[in-house]
Amino acid sequence: MAIGFLFNITQRGNVSYQRIENLLEQESDVQDPAHPLPSIENGRLDFAIDRFAFEDEDTLRDIHFTFGQGPNPGLVGQTGSGKTALVVTLAGARCQSRSHLFEWT
């Protein structure tokens, strides 16, 4: 029984390895553009959300923060604290009448 199990694992490993080799041998369809876009200069990004209402209930109010160049920020908080509302607002998925987003300075 142990020899059969070992043989089975060896065969499965061989087939997996062949699939990986076939995948790595394929050439990519993605080509470098003839005229690439110029690089983007990163700077400071200021956010000012005066008010955000979700279903006529104020969800966010007086939120002001800045992202600078450097490490990736994280967003943590309790359930219902407005994390999703903040991300939706920053992504521009909701129309804001009293917010100033993406101010490059």
JOTA-V663046 format. One record per residue. RES is the residue in one letter. D_FIRST is the distance of its C-alpha to the first C-alpha in Angstrom with 2 decimals. Layout:
res	d_first
RES	D_FIRST
RES	D_FIRST
This chain:
res	d_first
M	0.00
A	3.81
I	5.47
G	5.18
F	6.27
L	8.68
F	9.91
N	10.62
I	12.47
T	14.29
Q	15.50
R	16.68
G	18.46
N	20.09
V	21.42
S	22.73
Y	24.41
Q	26.06
R	27.41
I	28.85
E	30.43
N	32.01
L	33.39
L	34.88
E	36.52
Q	38.49
E	42.10
S	43.51
D	46.14
V	47.92
Q	51.02
D	53.31
P	56.59
A	59.70
H	61.76
P	59.62
L	61.09
P	62.74
S	60.90
I	61.50
E	63.28
N	61.71
G	64.12
R	64.60
L	63.89
D	65.94
F	65.18
A	67.70
I	66.79
D	69.85
R	68.47
F	65.48
A	65.46
F	62.52
E	63.69
D	67.17
E	65.90
D	66.31
T	62.90
L	63.85
R	67.24
D	68.63
I	65.45
H	66.32
F	64.00
T	63.58
F	60.65
G	61.26
Q	59.50
G	56.47
P	53.25
N	51.80
P	53.09
G	51.09
L	52.22
V	51.35
G	52.98
Q	52.73
T	51.96
G	55.11
S	56.73
G	57.26
K	54.48
T	53.78
A	57.52
L	58.10
V	55.48
V	56.77
T	60.30
L	59.46
A	57.68
G	60.86
A	59.20
R	62.03
C	65.69
Q	67.46
S	71.21
R	71.63
S	69.03
H	69.20
L	65.88
F	64.94
E	68.12
W	67.70
T	69.83
